[in-house]
Amino acid sequence: MSPPDFTFRTLFERFLGKGAMAYLLHLRPAEWPTMSAHFLLGTLLAKGWPLAKGSFSAWVIFVVLMNGGTLALNSAFDQDEGDIGYLKAPPKPPKYLAHFGYGLLTASLLWSLVFIRVKPGGHYFFEIVMTCVLMSVLYSVPPIRLKARAGWDLLINCGGFGFFTPMAGWVFTGRGLEPALISLCIGFGLLFAALYPLTQIYQVEEDTSRGDRTLVIRLGVGRSLSYAILATLSAHLWLAQACLKAHANPAYLLLSLGAWLGVLIPWRLRWARVTAPQAEAGMYRGLAAWAITDLSVLILLWPR
């Protein structure tokens, strides 16, 4: 039975049934707004408003099928019992969750093939989806399971969420790769490098018991936060470069930088006293800082 404070979870469970609800929850739909915003950032920067034709299909492929399948596959092999990103008190992973995840990833790949024929730059979109599907399998599935290897886990996440997500939102519209876009995506890749340790700090105990050697376990919490600060600074330099290439004033990125440092610096100063629940809350504050970055970039680089 769902915890009593999970009103919406309980409501949906009545309609879907406990078994189907477990599959849905392990897609982690609570992440979809964040993923959607980052994907649509690329779309809006490419074409502005209204959204480009095919936006809904591209969103379903990338956010629901590809990202949802990735997270389902991850849960199937992790078998977490405690809170995980975007899912508190997760239900036990269902028996066929891995099969479900593989099915969603396959569907995203096959559907993205359509874009090759209907969009001028559709081959870029298909290639990005194909790359992300491959990374998803390498990330979660033994014996390779890159998420258990410090450094590789970071690279996969920086590429998948930070770099490729806004790029996918851009290229499906038919616009090609441009210098400002590349700098922007590198900046967001580095920004995810700052966020990624925050997603691991509160899970150190569970990751250690499972034998995973994640980035935070290898570096330690204090050094991981120092590294996150450095990655944040590097990310904003790349974002500023994207602004300059688009003839926009990068000074407005100071609001974004201040939001990130406002989260990371106090945490770094008192990291030894931060509990796991406080660290989890810190991760969500990092996501709020990310939203400020997305909004700042959208205002600065809105197509004119």
C-alpha positions as CSV (number, residue, x, y, z in Angstrom):
1,M,0.0,0.0,0.0
2,S,1.2,3.5,-0.8
3,P,2.2,5.7,2.1
4,P,-0.7,7.8,3.2
5,D,0.8,11.1,2.2
6,F,1.2,10.1,-1.4
7,T,-2.3,11.2,-2.4
8,F,-1.9,11.2,-6.1
9,R,0.0,7.9,-6.1
10,T,-2.8,6.3,-4.2
11,L,-5.4,7.8,-6.5
12,F,-3.7,6.5,-9.7
13,E,-3.1,3.1,-8.1
14,R,-6.9,2.7,-7.7
15,F,-7.4,3.1,-11.4
16,L,-4.3,1.3,-12.7
17,G,-3.9,-1.4,-10.1
18,K,-0.8,-1.9,-7.9
19,G,1.1,-3.9,-10.5
20,A,0.7,-1.5,-13.4
21,M,1.4,1.4,-11.0
22,A,4.8,0.0,-10.1
23,Y,5.8,-0.1,-13.7
24,L,4.7,3.6,-14.2
25,L,6.4,4.8,-11.0
26,H,9.7,3.3,-12.1
27,L,9.6,5.5,-15.3
28,R,9.9,8.3,-12.7
29,P,7.3,10.6,-14.2
30,A,8.2,13.2,-11.5
31,E,11.4,13.8,-13.6
32,W,9.5,14.5,-16.8
33,P,8.9,18.2,-16.1
34,T,12.7,18.7,-15.6
35,M,13.6,16.6,-18.7
36,S,10.9,18.2,-20.7
37,A,12.1,21.7,-19.9
38,H,15.6,20.9,-20.9
39,F,14.5,19.3,-24.1
40,L,12.1,22.1,-25.0
41,L,14.8,24.6,-24.3
42,G,16.6,23.4,-27.4
43,T,13.3,23.5,-29.4
44,L,12.5,27.0,-28.4
45,L,16.0,28.3,-29.1
46,A,15.8,26.7,-32.5
47,K,12.4,28.0,-33.7
48,G,10.9,30.1,-31.0
49,W,7.1,30.0,-30.4
50,P,4.8,28.4,-31.4
51,L,6.5,25.0,-31.0
52,A,7.9,23.4,-34.2
53,K,5.7,20.8,-35.9
54,G,6.3,17.3,-34.5
55,S,7.3,18.6,-31.0
56,F,4.9,16.3,-29.2
57,S,6.1,13.2,-31.1
58,A,9.7,14.1,-30.4
59,W,9.0,14.7,-26.8
60,V,7.3,11.3,-26.4
61,I,10.3,9.6,-28.0
62,F,12.9,11.3,-26.0
63,V,11.4,12.0,-22.6
64,V,8.7,9.2,-22.1
65,L,10.1,6.3,-24.1
66,M,13.9,6.8,-24.1
67,N,14.4,8.5,-20.7
68,G,11.6,6.5,-19.1
69,G,13.0,3.3,-20.5
70,T,16.4,4.2,-19.2
71,L,15.2,4.7,-15.7
72,A,13.1,1.6,-15.7
73,L,16.1,-0.4,-16.8
74,N,18.2,1.3,-14.1
75,S,15.7,0.4,-11.4
76,A,15.4,-3.2,-12.6
77,F,19.1,-3.8,-12.1
78,D,19.7,-1.6,-9.1
79,Q,16.9,-3.1,-7.0
80,D,17.0,0.0,-4.7
81,E,15.0,-0.1,-1.5
82,G,15.4,3.4,-0.3
83,D,14.6,6.7,-2.0
84,I,16.0,7.2,-5.5
85,G,16.1,10.3,-7.7
86,Y,12.5,11.5,-8.4
87,L,10.9,8.6,-6.6
88,K,10.4,8.4,-2.8
89,A,9.6,5.1,-1.2
90,P,9.8,3.2,-4.5
91,P,7.8,0.0,-4.9
92,K,9.7,-3.2,-5.4
93,P,10.8,-3.4,-9.1
94,P,8.3,-5.7,-10.9
95,K,9.4,-9.0,-12.3
96,Y,9.4,-7.8,-16.0
97,L,10.7,-4.3,-15.4
98,A,13.9,-4.9,-17.4
99,H,11.9,-6.2,-20.3
100,F,9.6,-3.2,-20.1
101,G,12.6,-0.9,-20.2
102,Y,14.1,-2.6,-23.2
103,G,10.7,-2.4,-24.9
104,L,10.5,1.4,-24.4
105,L,14.0,1.9,-25.6
106,T,13.4,-0.1,-28.7
107,A,10.2,1.8,-29.4
108,S,12.0,5.2,-29.1
109,L,14.6,4.0,-31.5
110,L,12.1,2.7,-34.1
111,W,9.9,5.8,-33.9
112,S,12.8,8.1,-34.2
113,L,13.6,6.5,-37.6
114,V,10.5,8.3,-38.9
115,F,12.2,11.6,-38.4
116,I,14.8,10.8,-41.0
117,R,12.2,10.9,-43.7
118,V,10.0,13.7,-42.5
119,K,12.5,16.3,-41.2
120,P,15.5,17.8,-43.0
121,G,17.7,17.3,-39.9
122,G,15.9,14.1,-38.8
123,H,19.0,12.0,-39.1
124,Y,20.7,14.0,-36.3
125,F,17.7,13.3,-34.0
126,F,17.8,9.5,-34.8
127,E,21.5,9.4,-34.2
128,I,21.2,11.1,-30.8
129,V,18.4,8.8,-29.7
130,M,20.4,5.8,-30.9
131,T,23.5,7.0,-29.0
132,C,21.4,7.6,-25.8
133,V,19.8,4.1,-26.1
134,L,23.3,2.5,-26.3
135,M,24.5,4.6,-23.3
136,S,21.5,3.6,-21.3
137,V,22.2,-0.1,-21.7
138,L,25.9,0.3,-21.0
139,Y,25.1,2.4,-18.0
140,S,22.8,0.0,-16.2
141,V,23.2,-3.6,-17.5
142,P,25.9,-6.0,-16.2
143,P,28.6,-7.0,-16.8
144,I,29.6,-3.5,-18.2
145,R,27.4,-1.5,-15.9
146,L,29.2,1.8,-16.2
147,K,27.2,3.4,-13.4
148,A,29.3,1.3,-11.0
149,R,32.6,2.7,-12.4
150,A,33.6,6.1,-11.2
151,G,34.2,8.5,-14.0
152,W,32.3,6.5,-16.6
153,D,29.0,7.1,-14.7
154,L,29.7,10.8,-14.8
155,L,30.5,10.8,-18.5
156,I,27.3,8.9,-19.5
157,N,25.1,11.3,-17.5
158,C,26.8,14.5,-18.7
159,G,26.4,13.3,-22.3
160,G,22.9,11.9,-22.1
161,F,21.1,14.6,-20.0
162,G,23.4,17.6,-20.2
163,F,24.8,17.6,-23.8
164,F,22.3,15.6,-25.9
165,T,19.0,16.6,-24.5
166,P,18.9,20.3,-25.6
167,M,20.7,19.2,-28.8
168,A,17.9,16.7,-29.6
169,G,15.3,19.4,-28.9
170,W,17.1,21.6,-31.4
171,V,17.9,19.2,-34.3
172,F,14.5,17.6,-34.7
173,T,13.2,21.0,-35.8
174,G,15.3,20.8,-38.9
175,R,18.0,23.2,-37.9
176,G,21.5,21.9,-38.2
177,L,24.5,22.0,-35.8
178,E,25.8,25.5,-35.2
179,P,28.8,26.9,-33.2
180,A,26.6,28.5,-30.5
181,L,24.6,25.3,-30.1
182,I,27.8,23.2,-29.6
183,S,29.1,25.6,-26.9
184,L,25.7,25.7,-25.2
185,C,25.5,21.9,-25.1
186,I,29.1,21.6,-23.8
187,G,28.1,24.1,-21.1
188,F,25.1,22.1,-20.1
189,G,27.2,18.9,-20.1
190,L,29.5,20.5,-17.6
191,L,26.6,21.8,-15.6
192,F,25.3,18.2,-15.2
193,A,28.8,17.3,-14.1
194,A,28.1,19.7,-11.2
195,L,24.6,18.3,-10.5
196,Y,25.6,14.6,-10.7
197,P,27.4,14.3,-7.4
198,L,24.4,15.8,-5.7
199,T,22.3,12.9,-7.0
200,Q,24.7,10.4,-5.3
201,I,25.6,11.9,-2.0
202,Y,22.4,10.8,-0.2
203,Q,22.7,7.3,-1.6
204,V,26.3,6.6,-0.6
205,E,25.4,4.0,2.0
206,E,23.2,2.0,-0.3
207,D,25.6,2.3,-3.2
208,T,28.4,1.1,-0.9
209,S,26.4,-1.9,0.3
210,R,25.8,-2.9,-3.3
211,G,29.5,-2.7,-4.2
212,D,29.1,0.2,-6.6
213,R,32.2,2.5,-6.8
214,T,30.5,5.8,-7.8
215,L,32.2,9.1,-8.2
216,V,31.2,10.4,-4.8
217,I,32.4,7.1,-3.1
218,R,35.7,7.4,-4.8
219,L,36.3,11.1,-4.2
220,G,34.5,11.5,-0.9
221,V,31.7,13.9,-0.3
222,G,33.8,17.0,0.4
223,R,36.0,16.7,-2.7
224,S,32.9,15.9,-4.8
225,L,31.3,19.2,-3.8
226,S,34.6,21.0,-4.5
227,Y,34.6,19.4,-7.9
228,A,30.9,20.4,-8.4
229,I,31.8,24.1,-7.8
230,L,34.7,23.9,-10.3
231,A,32.3,22.2,-12.9
232,T,29.8,25.0,-12.3
233,L,32.3,27.7,-13.0
234,S,33.5,25.9,-16.2
235,A,29.9,25.4,-17.4
236,H,29.1,29.0,-17.1
237,L,32.2,30.0,-19.1
238,W,31.0,27.7,-21.9
239,L,27.5,29.2,-21.7
240,A,28.9,32.7,-21.8
241,Q,30.8,31.7,-24.9
242,A,27.6,30.5,-26.5
243,C,26.1,33.9,-25.7
244,L,29.0,35.7,-27.3
245,K,28.7,33.6,-30.5
246,A,25.0,34.6,-30.6
247,H,25.8,38.2,-29.9
248,A,24.1,38.2,-26.5
249,N,25.3,39.8,-23.3
250,P,26.6,36.9,-21.0
251,A,26.5,39.2,-17.9
252,Y,22.9,38.1,-17.3
253,L,24.3,34.6,-16.6
254,L,25.5,35.9,-13.2
255,L,22.0,35.2,-11.8
256,S,22.4,31.6,-12.8
257,L,25.9,31.3,-11.4
258,G,24.8,32.9,-8.1
259,A,22.0,30.4,-7.8
260,W,24.4,27.4,-8.2
261,L,27.0,28.8,-5.9
262,G,24.4,29.6,-3.3
263,V,23.6,25.9,-3.2
264,L,27.1,24.5,-3.4
265,I,29.3,26.7,-1.3
266,P,27.3,26.5,2.0
267,W,27.0,22.7,1.5
268,R,30.7,22.4,0.9
269,L,31.4,24.4,4.1
270,R,29.3,22.1,6.3
271,W,29.2,18.9,4.4
272,A,30.3,16.7,7.3
273,R,27.2,17.7,9.3
274,V,24.7,17.2,6.4
275,T,22.4,14.2,6.9
276,A,21.1,12.0,4.0
277,P,17.6,13.6,4.0
278,Q,19.3,17.1,4.0
279,A,21.5,16.0,1.1
280,E,18.5,14.8,-0.8
281,A,16.9,18.2,-0.3
282,G,20.1,19.7,-1.5
283,M,19.9,17.8,-4.8
284,Y,16.4,19.3,-5.4
285,R,17.8,22.8,-4.7
286,G,20.4,22.0,-7.4
287,L,17.6,21.2,-9.8
288,A,16.0,24.6,-8.9
289,A,19.3,26.3,-9.8
290,W,19.2,24.3,-13.1
291,A,15.8,25.7,-13.9
292,I,17.1,29.2,-13.3
293,T,19.9,28.5,-15.8
294,D,17.5,27.2,-18.4
295,L,15.4,30.3,-18.0
296,S,18.4,32.6,-18.2
297,V,19.7,31.0,-21.4
298,L,16.2,31.0,-22.9
299,I,15.9,34.8,-22.4
300,L,19.4,35.5,-23.6
301,L,19.3,33.3,-26.7
302,W,15.7,33.6,-27.8
303,P,15.7,33.5,-31.6
304,R,15.3,37.0,-33.1
